[in-house]
Amino acid sequence: MLDANLRLNLASFVTTWMEPECDKFIMAAINKNHFDMDKRVKGAKTAPLTGLEENLVRWDASVIYGSNGEVLKRLRTFKDGKIKISEEGELLHNENGIAVSGDVRNSWAGVSTLQTLFVHEHNSVCDALKKNYPELDDKEIYRHARLVTSAVIAKIHTIDWTVELLKTDTLLAGMRVNWYGLLGKKFKDTFGHVGGAILGGLVGLKRPNNHGVPYSLTEEFVSVYRMHSLLPDNLQLRDISATPDPNKSPPLIKEIPMKNLIGLEGEKTLTKIGVASQIVSMGHQACGTLELWNYPMWLRDLIPQNLDGSERPDHVDLPVLEIYRDRERNVARYNQFRRALLLIPISKWEDLTDDKEAIEVLEDVYGDDVEELDLLVGLMAEKKIKGFAISETAFIIFLLMATRRLEADRFFTSNFNEETYTKKGLEWVNSTESLKDVIDRHYPEITLKWLNSSSAFSVWDSPPNTSNSIPLYLRVPH
């Protein structure tokens, strides 16, 4: 890793995997036997041969619950609606050493850590529902708890993680309007959803709105969601038994190569480290930046694994695979992508970047033809807006999908009510404002001792946000 984003921490990368749209390390190798290259999407006669996604595309927390009934049966206790967890409060493992969780293919210790956290969240919701509604049976408690947990994850992405990724007052206001509307949280908590999307927010609208197009997460969204450059070369393991300094910084014990945190080896390492230590270590480690020459080299020789943990014969060069995927799926090249978004295309390499070395390399690879520039390369090379961890081009897609995935889903609109979630369930969602709130519920000792920043997605020993007497919606953008 050549550079680090000193504001965002490693948890900021891990949380992208709690969303269904992002690519995991490798769904399968570039091999028709593994990648289903002989298959086309159902009903498509001329579409390119492509890999078929096995995961659900809704914000339904399938990374925790799985995408089919068979997985779900393995996860449920069938008692009080709960999901299986070990006596030590960690994920269970099967006879092959694979974590018993919703989505485990090509996973790593960071994902398992958040899966563990949200299994605890689900089970705590179950306890609250059983206490308040003793007449509910196991299946009813499970269904309500899953909806509540999924909504908590969606809310964290909307008003916590996205705000840290795009650190400006404008985006903070925009994301909170998406969830609460211009009338704000206090008004909505008191009077419910009033008015349309602008005044009352997208969440709680009378009916979903897909703008005449069936909801899906687009290939373009997957393409701009390629964020592996955020990953470091090593995990900096911290000593949480030590005494914190004034900034709540735990001392470094050692560095663990990231390649040792993948798959079966990663599960064994996480068991030795412990979930609490993993959370604190990720919280205090800055993630990388999304720019050229910052792609982790260890991702260039990955060994993908089957669901049973066995290794596949084909190694994967992930950055090559990511460019290949965009080309194979006919995703537009960088310039055409910008035109489709009504953004100004580049006419020369200097329009893209001020980095002279980058310009020389781009000329060497693409010559003078800027139209040939691959989307991923362009996104990494593009100048960033102040405060943004991603490019302007990627941001436009983020902006569209951040709204669409709320307003097109009935569970965030017409069915965001007490009948679907229960009164207690809605209170749970409404009172949760951040990942910090979730960690507080299940690991209060580590946030009290080790979290100094305002958000769990900021580097934990960074200063908390300063207060601002100017109301959020009246602040002048910088």
C-alpha positions in Angstrom: 0.0 0.0 0.0 1.5 3.3 -1.1 -0.7 5.7 0.8 -3.2 5.8 3.6 -6.4 7.7 4.0 -5.8 9.2 7.4 -9.5 9.9 8.0 -11.2 6.6 7.3 -10.4 3.4 9.1 -10.2 -0.2 7.9 -13.8 -0.8 9.1 -14.8 1.6 6.3 -13.7 -1.0 3.8 -15.2 -4.0 5.6 -18.6 -2.4 5.8 -18.9 -2.3 2.0 -19.2 -6.1 2.2 -22.3 -5.8 4.4 -24.0 -4.5 1.3 -25.2 -7.0 -1.4 -24.0 -5.1 -4.4 -20.3 -5.1 -3.8 -18.0 -7.7 -5.3 -16.4 -10.0 -2.8 -12.8 -11.0 -3.4 -13.6 -13.4 -6.2 -17.0 -14.9 -7.0 -15.1 -17.4 -9.2 -12.0 -17.6 -11.3 -11.8 -16.7 -15.0 -12.6 -20.3 -16.1 -15.8 -21.4 -17.7 -16.0 -24.4 -15.4 -16.0 -22.1 -12.3 -17.3 -18.9 -13.7 -20.3 -20.3 -15.6 -19.1 -18.6 -18.8 -21.5 -20.8 -20.9 -24.5 -19.1 -19.3 -26.4 -16.0 -20.2 -28.8 -14.2 -18.0 -32.3 -15.8 -18.4 -34.1 -14.3 -21.3 -31.1 -12.6 -22.9 -30.4 -13.9 -26.4 -27.5 -11.6 -27.3 -26.1 -10.5 -24.0 -22.4 -11.4 -23.3 -21.6 -14.7 -21.6 -21.2 -13.8 -18.0 -20.9 -15.0 -14.4 -24.3 -15.2 -12.6 -24.6 -13.6 -9.2 -25.8 -16.0 -6.5 -26.5 -13.4 -3.9 -29.7 -11.3 -3.4 -29.7 -7.7 -4.6 -31.9 -6.2 -1.9 -30.7 -4.6 1.3 -31.8 -7.6 3.3 -28.5 -8.5 5.2 -28.1 -11.7 3.3 -24.4 -11.6 4.2 -25.6 -12.6 7.6 -28.8 -14.6 6.8 -27.8 -16.2 3.5 -29.6 -16.1 0.2 -31.5 -19.3 0.3 -33.5 -21.5 2.6 -30.8 -24.1 2.9 -28.3 -21.7 4.3 -30.9 -20.2 6.6 -31.8 -23.5 8.1 -28.1 -24.0 9.1 -28.0 -20.6 10.8 -31.2 -20.6 12.8 -31.6 -22.0 16.3 -35.4 -22.3 15.8 -35.8 -21.0 19.3 -36.9 -17.4 20.0 -36.0 -16.4 16.5 -32.3 -16.4 17.1 -29.2 -17.1 14.9 -26.5 -19.5 16.1 -23.5 -18.1 17.9 -20.9 -19.8 20.0 -20.8 -19.7 23.8 -17.8 -17.4 23.5 -19.9 -15.0 21.4 -18.1 -15.8 18.1 -19.3 -17.4 14.8 -19.6 -21.2 14.9 -17.6 -23.2 12.4 -18.5 -26.4 10.6 -16.4 -29.6 10.3 -14.4 -27.9 7.5 -13.6 -24.9 9.6 -15.9 -22.6 7.5 -17.8 -20.0 9.5 -21.5 -20.7 9.9 -22.8 -17.4 8.4 -24.8 -16.1 5.5 -22.1 -15.4 2.9 -18.7 -17.0 3.5 -17.2 -17.6 0.1 -13.7 -16.0 -0.3 -14.3 -14.1 2.9 -11.8 -12.7 5.4 -11.5 -12.0 9.2 -12.9 -8.5 8.8 -16.1 -9.6 7.3 -16.5 -12.4 9.9 -16.1 -9.7 12.6 -19.0 -7.6 11.3 -21.0 -10.8 10.7 -20.5 -11.6 14.4 -21.4 -8.1 15.5 -24.7 -8.2 13.6 -25.6 -11.7 14.7 -25.4 -10.3 18.2 -27.6 -7.4 17.1 -30.2 -9.8 15.6 -30.3 -11.9 18.8 -30.6 -8.8 20.9 -33.6 -7.6 18.8 -35.1 -11.1 19.3 -34.7 -10.7 23.1 -36.5 -7.3 23.0 -39.3 -8.6 20.8 -39.9 -11.7 23.0 -40.0 -9.5 26.1 -42.5 -7.0 24.6 -44.5 -9.6 22.6 -44.5 -12.9 24.4 -47.3 -14.2 22.1 -45.0 -14.2 19.1 -43.6 -17.6 18.0 -40.1 -18.4 16.9 -40.7 -17.7 13.2 -42.5 -14.4 13.8 -39.7 -13.2 16.1 -37.1 -14.2 13.5 -38.8 -12.4 10.6 -39.3 -9.2 12.6 -35.8 -9.3 13.9 -34.3 -9.8 10.5 -36.2 -6.8 9.1 -35.1 -4.6 12.0 -31.4 -5.7 11.7 -31.5 -5.1 7.9 -32.9 -1.7 8.4 -30.3 -0.8 11.0 -27.6 -1.8 8.5 -29.2 0.3 5.8 -29.5 3.3 8.1 -25.8 3.0 9.1 -24.8 3.0 5.5 -27.0 6.0 4.8 -26.3 8.4 7.6 -23.0 7.2 9.0 -20.8 5.4 6.6 -21.6 7.4 3.4 -21.2 10.6 5.4 -17.7 9.6 6.4 -16.8 8.5 2.9 -18.0 11.9 1.5 -17.0 14.2 4.3 -18.8 17.4 3.6 -21.7 19.3 5.2 -23.6 19.1 1.9 -23.5 15.3 1.9 -24.3 15.1 5.6 -27.4 17.1 5.0 -28.3 15.2 1.9 -28.0 11.8 3.5 -30.0 12.9 6.6 -32.7 14.3 4.3 -32.9 10.9 2.5 -33.7 9.2 5.8 -35.5 11.9 7.9 -36.5 14.6 5.4 -36.0 18.4 5.8 -38.2 18.4 8.9 -35.5 16.3 10.6 -35.3 13.5 13.1 -37.0 15.1 16.1 -40.1 16.0 14.0 -40.3 12.6 12.4 -39.8 10.7 15.6 -42.6 12.8 17.2 -45.2 13.1 14.3 -44.2 10.3 11.9 -43.7 10.7 8.2 -45.3 14.0 7.0 -45.3 15.3 3.4 -43.4 13.8 0.5 -39.8 12.7 0.1 -38.3 16.1 0.6 -40.1 17.1 3.8 -40.5 13.6 5.4 -37.6 11.6 3.7 -37.7 8.5 1.6 -38.1 6.2 4.5 -41.8 5.8 5.3 -43.2 7.0 2.0 -46.7 5.7 1.3 -45.6 3.6 -1.6 -42.2 2.6 -3.2 -41.2 4.4 -6.4 -39.0 2.5 -8.9 -39.6 5.2 -11.6 -41.0 2.6 -14.0 -38.0 0.3 -13.9 -37.9 -2.9 -11.8 -35.4 -2.4 -9.0 -31.9 -3.9 -9.4 -28.4 -2.9 -8.5 -26.8 -2.0 -11.8 -23.5 -3.2 -13.4 -22.4 0.4 -13.3 -22.9 0.5 -9.5 -20.8 -2.7 -9.1 -18.1 -1.1 -11.3 -17.7 2.1 -9.2 -17.9 0.0 -6.0 -14.5 -1.6 -6.6 -12.6 -0.4 -3.5 -9.9 -2.9 -2.9 -7.3 -0.2 -2.8 -8.7 0.7 0.7 -7.2 -2.6 2.0 -3.7 -2.4 3.6 -0.9 -4.9 3.3 -1.0 -5.8 7.0 -3.5 -5.7 9.9 -2.0 -3.8 12.8 -3.0 -5.8 15.8 -3.5 -3.7 18.9 -3.2 -4.5 22.6 -6.6 -3.9 24.1 -5.5 -5.0 27.6 -3.2 -1.9 27.8 -4.0 1.5 29.4 -5.1 4.0 26.7 -3.3 7.3 26.2 -5.1 10.6 26.0 -6.2 9.9 22.4 -7.3 6.4 23.3 -4.7 4.8 21.1 -3.8 1.1 22.0 -0.2 0.0 21.5 0.8 -2.0 18.5 1.5 -5.7 19.2 2.4 -6.9 15.7 1.5 -6.7 12.1 -0.4 -9.6 10.5 -0.1 -10.0 6.7 -3.6 -9.6 5.1 -3.1 -12.8 3.1 -3.1 -14.7 6.4 -6.6 -13.3 7.2 -8.3 -14.8 4.2 -10.5 -18.0 4.2 -9.8 -20.9 6.5 -6.5 -19.4 7.8 -8.3 -16.1 8.5 -10.9 -17.8 10.6 -8.3 -19.6 12.6 -6.4 -16.3 13.1 -9.6 -14.4 14.1 -10.3 -17.1 16.7 -6.9 -16.5 18.2 -7.2 -12.7 18.0 -10.7 -12.4 19.3 -13.5 -10.3 17.9 -13.0 -7.4 20.3 -9.3 -7.1 19.4 -10.2 -7.3 15.7 -12.7 -4.5 16.0 -10.4 -2.2 17.9 -7.5 -3.0 15.5 -9.6 -2.2 12.4 -10.9 0.9 14.1 -7.5 2.4 14.7 -6.0 1.5 11.3 -6.3 4.0 8.5 -7.4 2.4 5.2 -5.7 3.1 1.8 -6.7 5.7 -0.8 -8.5 5.0 -4.0 -5.9 6.1 -6.5 -3.4 4.7 -9.0 -0.5 2.5 -7.7 -2.3 1.8 -4.5 -3.8 -1.6 -5.3 -2.4 -4.2 -2.7 0.1 -6.4 -4.4 -1.1 -9.4 -2.4 -4.4 -9.3 -4.3 -2.5 -10.1 -7.5 -2.1 -13.7 -6.6 -5.2 -15.0 -4.8 -6.3 -18.6 -4.4 -10.1 -18.6 -4.5 -11.9 -21.2 -2.4 -15.1 -23.2 -2.8 -17.9 -23.1 -0.3 -16.4 -26.1 1.5 -13.1 -24.3 1.9 -11.2 -26.3 -0.6 -8.8 -24.3 -2.9 -9.5 -24.0 -6.6 -6.7 -24.7 -9.1 -6.8 -21.2 -10.7 -5.0 -18.3 -9.0 -6.6 -14.9 -9.6 -5.0 -11.5 -10.3 -7.8 -9.4 -8.9 -7.1 -6.0 -10.5 -6.9 -7.7 -13.9 -10.1 -9.5 -13.1 -11.9 -6.3 -12.2 -11.0 -4.7 -15.5 -11.9 -7.9 -17.3 -15.3 -8.0 -15.7 -16.1 -4.4 -16.8 -15.0 -5.2 -20.4 -16.8 -8.5 -20.5 -20.0 -7.0 -19.2 -19.8 -4.2 -21.7 -19.7 -1.5 -19.1 -18.8 1.8 -20.8 -15.2 3.0 -20.8 -14.4 6.0 -18.7 -15.2 8.8 -21.1 -18.5 7.3 -22.4 -19.4 6.6 -18.8 -19.1 10.3 -18.0 -21.1 11.3 -21.1 -23.9 9.0 -20.0 -24.0 10.8 -16.6 -24.0 14.2 -18.4 -20.5 14.9 -17.1 -17.8 16.6 -19.2 -15.5 14.0 -20.8 -11.8 14.4 -20.8 -10.1 15.4 -24.1 -6.5 14.9 -22.9 -4.8 13.1 -20.0 -4.1 16.4 -18.3 -7.9 16.8 -17.8 -7.9 13.7 -15.7 -4.9 14.2 -13.4 -2.0 16.5 -12.6 0.3 13.6 -11.8 3.0 13.7 -14.6 4.1 10.2 -13.9 0.5 9.0 -14.2 0.1 10.8 -17.5 3.3 9.2 -18.9 2.0 5.7 -17.9 -1.5 6.4 -19.3 0.1 7.5 -22.6 2.2 4.4 -22.6 -0.8 2.1 -22.1 -3.5 3.9 -24.1 -1.6 6.2 -26.4 -3.4 9.4 -27.2 -6.8 7.8 -27.3 -8.5 8.8 -24.1 -11.6 7.0 -25.3 -9.9 3.7 -24.6 -9.4 4.5 -20.9 -10.9 1.7 -18.7 -13.4 2.9 -16.1 -11.6 1.5 -13.1 -8.3 3.1 -14.1 -10.0 6.4 -14.8 -11.8 6.4 -11.4 -8.5 5.8 -9.6 -6.7 8.5 -11.6 -9.4 11.2 -11.4 -8.8 14.2 -9.2 -10.9 14.1 -6.0 -13.4 16.7 -4.7 -12.2 18.0 -1.4 -13.5 15.7 1.4 -14.4 12.9 -1.0 -12.7 9.4 -0.7 -14.2 8.5 -4.1 -14.1 10.3 -7.5 -16.8 12.6 -8.8 -17.8 10.1 -11.5 -18.3 7.3 -8.9 -20.1 9.8 -6.6 -22.9 10.4 -9.2 -23.7 6.7 -9.3 -23.5 6.5 -5.5 -25.9 9.4 -5.3 -28.5 7.8 -7.6 -28.3 4.4 -5.9 -28.3 5.7 -2.4 -31.7 7.1 -3.1 -33.0 4.4 -5.3 -32.3 1.5 -3.0 -34.4 3.2 -0.3 -37.3 4.6 -2.3 -37.8 1.4 -4.5 -38.0 -1.0 -1.6 -41.4 -1.5 0.1 -39.7 -2.4 3.4 -38.3 1.2 3.6 -41.5 2.8 2.3 -45.0 1.4 2.4 -44.1 -1.4 4.8 -41.9 0.7 7.2 -44.6 0.5 9.9 -45.4 -1.1 13.2 -47.4 -3.9 11.5 -44.3 -5.1 9.6 -41.5 -4.2 12.1 -43.5 -4.0 15.4 -43.6 -0.9 17.5 -40.5 -2.0 19.4 -38.7 -2.9 16.2 -39.3 0.6 14.8 -38.1 2.2 18.0 -34.9 0.1 17.7 -34.3 1.3 14.2 -35.2 4.9 15.0 -32.9 5.1 18.0 -29.9 3.6 16.2 -27.9 6.4 14.5 -24.5 4.8 13.8 -22.2 1.8 13.9 -21.0 3.1 17.2 -24.4 2.6 18.7 -24.3 -1.1 17.6 -20.8 -1.7 19.0 -21.9 0.1 22.2 -24.7 -2.5 22.7 -22.5 -5.5 22.4 -19.0 -4.4 23.2 -19.4 -1.3 25.4 -16.1 -1.8 27.1 -14.1 -1.2 23.9 -15.9 1.9 22.7 -15.7 3.5 26.2 -12.0 2.7 26.4 -10.7 3.0 22.8 -13.1 5.1 20.7 -12.2 8.8 20.6 -13.7 9.8 17.2 -17.3 10.8 16.6 -17.9 7.9 14.1 -16.8 4.3 14.3 -15.8 4.7 10.6 -13.2 7.4 11.4 -9.8 6.4 12.7 -10.6 5.9 16.4 -7.9 8.0 17.9 -8.8 11.0 15.7 -10.4 14.1 17.4 -14.2 14.1 17.6 -16.2 16.4 15.4 -16.2 20.0 16.6 -19.6 21.6 17.3 -21.1 24.0 14.9 -23.6 26.6 16.0 -24.9 27.1 12.4 -27.8 24.7 11.7 -26.8 22.0 9.2 -29.2 23.0 6.4 -28.0 26.7 6.6 -24.3 26.0 6.3 -22.5 27.4 3.2 -20.8 24.6 1.2 -17.0 24.9 1.0 
